[in-house]
């Protein structure tokens, strides 16, 4: 593990992000149609290892149903507009046509409306009626109450998500969630996040979680790194947490899948996440651009708890295609933001990986010029990676 002096008696470890590495093609290649990209969590197998992030401008009931029918998972935020308003589309329509300044004030006021427990159950039941997975999320402070409601309503997976998650959380103003007790109580898989280090990942896995979210601040709409200065580049974070997963498996024979969350804007980024050890990935911005997104092509991401917006800073993005085009193709754009599953299959085929497990053993090289090498004309013409 290379460390460098950054000042007198102060060392720092060199970490890496997606733009700094590349994957090496294999000595044997496979027809992309013959690779298996499925993954497992809680005893269930899912055809597509991609989750849509729990953002109000990305996932609603209709989006979750559409995503589920395509083989993926869309995570519904149980603390957003979907559970505060009987008709959330009216609220989202107002935001989609508002100016940036107006939208910020509007979003702040929208979250003053209390969450209605009846809507928590109702949204899950609406998703389950379509016979697709219902996956929902909440912060630790509401996990026990909403976990019980979600389980009773038929949810398949419950996610407890906060900016930085640890097993040992100290507070004088409220009682911290006991993850071990919570996981033991829940009858459905519990996914916890987010973390970025080996030690924390290992500690969380020992509580009995069903999955782990990896990533602090890499998302397009997340402000954690800018506001708090906290985070670890996703390549290093994923590799470190994957190492914790492997250590935990050797000790217990219980495999805890890790989900790289955020920082991936193209199919290439997603492929690199799997090569670094991810079992699945969580993406927001790519899906926010889809026609089916409740934000109508406009969305806001999850903000830090220190911001004044409970669910984030609003980011404008234009609609580029349907959900099916984003996830399964055919791509209508050339920047890698569509046909994400096809990109993964093709990458695995070129590497010679028959499944995700083999993809995790891909040779990785440090290649900081990978994004710019030979791309001068793309930049000049504003096509592909030059946009």
N, C-alpha and C positions, 0 to 999 in steps of 0.2 A: 504494500500500500504506500504509494508515493506521497510524501509530504514535503512541503517547501517552506522555507522561512519567509515570512511576509513582513518581518520587522525583528527587532532585537528580542530573542528568546520567545518568539511567537511563530508557531507553525500552523499551516492550513493544509487540508487535504484537497487535492485536485478532483473535481467532480465533473460529470459530463451530461450534456443535454442531447436531444435527438439530432440537432443540426451538426453535431461534432463527430458522429459515428456513421459507419456504413456497414452493410452486411455483405459477406463474401459468398459468391455463387458456389454451389456444390460441385463435386466431381461427377455426380449423377443427377439428372433432372427427371422430373415427374410431370405428367400431364396434369395441369391445374384442376381438371375435372375429377381427378382421382385422389386428391388430398382431402383429409378430414379436418374441418375447422371447428368441430363441436367441442363443447366443454361441459363439465359437470359441477354442480353445487348442490349440497343437501340431498344427494342421491338422485337428482333429476338431471337429465341431459338436455342441453339447448343447442340447436343447430348453429346459431350465430353467436360468436363470442364478443358481441358488442352491445353495450348498454347505453341508452339515451339518458343523459343526466337529469337529475331532479330539479329542473328549472321551470318556472311557471310559463315562460315563453317558449318552452320546448315540448313539454309533456302535459297533455290533458287526457281525459278518458278515451277520446277518439284516436289520439295519437298512440296511446298505449295499446289499443286494440290492433291498430294497423301494424305497429312494430311487432307485436306478438304473432300475428299471422304470417309475418315474414321470417319468423324464427328467432327474433331478437328479444330484448327486454327493454322496456321503457319504465323508468322509475318516477312514480308520481309523488310530488312534494305534498305532504299532508299538512303543511303549515302555510300554504300559499293561497292564491285566489280560489283554487278549486274547492277548498273546504271552508272558505269564508263567505262565498256567495252562491246562491242557488243557481244563478245564471252567470257564470264567470266570463262567458264570451262577450257579454255586454261591456264588462270591465276592460277586457283585453282589446276590444275594438276602440275604446276611447284612447287607450295608450298608443295604439298603432298609428293614430292620426295626429297625435299631439306633437308639439315641438319638443326638443330635448329638455328645455327648461320647464315646460309645462308637465312633461312626462315625469320628471324627477319629483315634483311636488305631488303629482297625482299618485305615484307609486307609494310615496310616504303616507299619504292619507288612506290609501287602500288597505294597508296593513293595520290600521286602527280598528277595523271591523274584526270582532272576535271570531275565533275558529268555532265551528259548530260540529259537535261530535256526531250528530246524525249524518252530516255530509261526509265525514270520514268513512263511515260504514257504507254509505250510499255509493260513493265513487268506486270503492273496491268491488262492491256487488255489481256495479255496471260493467266493470272490466271483466269480471268472472263470467257474466252472462254470455260473453262472446267466446268463452272457452279458450282464453289465452292467459298467460301468467299475469298475476297482479303483484307488482313489486312496489313497495312504498317506503318513504323515508321520513325521519323526524330527528330533531336534535336530542341529545341525552336527557335534557330536563323534561321532555314530554314522552320519552321512550316507553316508560312503564305503562302509562295510560293508553297511548296510541298503539303500542304493541299488542295489548290485550284486545283493543277494538279491531285492529287489523286482522289478528288471528281469528277472531270470532266471525268476521265478515268474509273470511276465506282467502286472505292474502297468502301468497306462496313464499315470499321472502320479505323480511323486514330489515331496513337499513337504518343504522344510527350513525349520523354524520355530523361532525363539527370541524372547525378549521384545523385544530390540532387535537388529536386524541391520544391519551395515555391511560394506562391502567390506574395509576395513582394521580388523582386530581384533588388538589387541596382547595377548600373554600370555607370561609367562615359564615357566608350568607346563605348557602343552600347545601343540601346533601347531594354528594356526587353519586352518579349511577354506578351500582355495583355490577360490572359487566358479567362476571362469573355467575352471579345469582340470576341476572336477567336472562342470560343464554340458557341456563338450566331450566328456567321457568317457561320460556318460549318453546312451543312445539314445532315451529317452523325455523328454517335457517336464519340466523342473524348475521348481517354483514356490518362491520364496524369500520369507521374511517374518520379522519384521514391521518396517515403517518408516513414517515419517510426514512426511518432508521431501523437497523437490524435489531437492536435491543428492544425498542418499543414494539416492533412487529412481533417479535418472539413472545413478549409479555402478553400482548393482546391475544395471540393464538392460544396461549395456555389457559385463557378464560373460557374456552369452548366455542369461540365464534365460528361461523360457517364460511366466512369470507372476509377479506381485508381490502380496503380501499387505500391506494398508495398515491400520494401527491399533495403537496401543500403549495398553493399559489400559482400553478402553471397554466390554469385555464384562461381563456381569452377574456373572460369577464370578471376574473377574480383579482382582488386588489391586495391580497395578503402580502405579497413580496414587496410591492411598492409602499404600502402603508406601514407594515411591521418589519420589513427587511428579513423575513423568515422564509426558508424554503431550501430544498435540495433539488438540483436538476433531475429530471425524470429518469434518465438512463441510470444514473447512480442509485437513485432511490429505489427503482424497480429491482435492480440487481441485488441490492442489499436486503430488501424485503423478501425477495425470492430465496435468498440464502437462508433467511430465518425460516421460511416455509419448509425448506429441505431439511434443516436441522430439526425442526419440530416433527417432521414426518419420521425421521430416523429414530427419534426418541419415543414417539407415541404410535406410529403407524397410522396416524390420522392426518389426511391431506387437507390443508386449508388453502383454497385457491386465492390468488391475489389479483386484484383488478386495478390496473393503472388508470388513474383518474385525472384527465386534463392534460393540456399541452400538446395534443395531437390534432393538427389541422388537416392532414392529408393521409392517404392510404400508406404512404411511405413511413410516416411517423408511427402509425399503428403497427405496421410490420416490425419496426424496430422495437416497439414495446414488447411484443411477443418474443422476439429474439433475446431480449434482456431478462425474460423469465415470467412475463405476465401470463395468466390463464385466460383473462378477458380484459377488455378495456371499456372505459366510460367516456363518452364523447358528448359535447353539448353544442358547440358552434356549428358543426357540420349539419346537424339535424335542425337547428334553428332556421337554416336557410331553406328548408323543405316546405313545400306547399301545404302540407298537413299540420305544420307547427301552429299551435294556438296563437302565437304572437304575430301571425300573418307575415312572417319574414322579419319581424322585429322582436328582440328578446333582451332580457336582462339576466345577468348571472348571479351566483351566490356571492354576496359581499361578506367581508369579515364582520365579526360581532361588534367591532369598534366603529363601523360605519353607521350612518343614520338610516340606511335602507336595509330592512330585515332580510331581503332576498336579493340584494345586489345593485350594482351599477348598471344602468341601461346601456346596451350596445346596439347600434343600428346595423343590421345586415340585410342584404337583399335576397329575395327568393331566387334560387337557381334551378330548382327542379322538384320532383316528387320525392317522397320518402323512399319509394322503391328504387328510384334512380340513385339516390344518395347511398343507399345500403347495398343494392344488388346490381345496379346499372340498368341499361347501358348509360354510360356517362355522356353528358352533354357539354361538359366543360373539360378543359385540359390541364387543370391545376392540381389534380389529385384529390379533390374534395368530394368526388362521387365514385360509385361502385367500390365501396370500401371492402366489401367481402371479396369481390373479384380481385382487387389488388392483393389482398392477403393470400388468396389461393395461388395467384400467379407468382408471388414472391416465394411462397413455400415450394412451388413446383421448381422454380429456378435454383433454389437452395438444395432441393432434394429431401425436403421434410414431408413425411407422409401425414403427420398430425402435429398438434400444438406442442406435445412433449418433445418431438424431434426439432421443432422450430426453436425451442428454448435452448438448444445446444448449438445453434448457429455460430459460426465464427464471426466475431465483430472486430472491426478495425477502427482506429482513431483517424478520422478523415475530415478535418475542419473545412476543407475546400469542396466537400461533396455538394454543397448547395450552389456553388458559384463556378466550379470548373467547367469551362466551355460554354457557359450560359450567357455570354456577352450579348449575343444576338437576341436571345429570349428577352433579356432586360430591355434592349432597345425597342423591340417590337411589342413588349408587354404581353407575351403569351406564356403559357405553361408556368414554370417556376419564376419567370421574370415579371409576373404581375405584381 
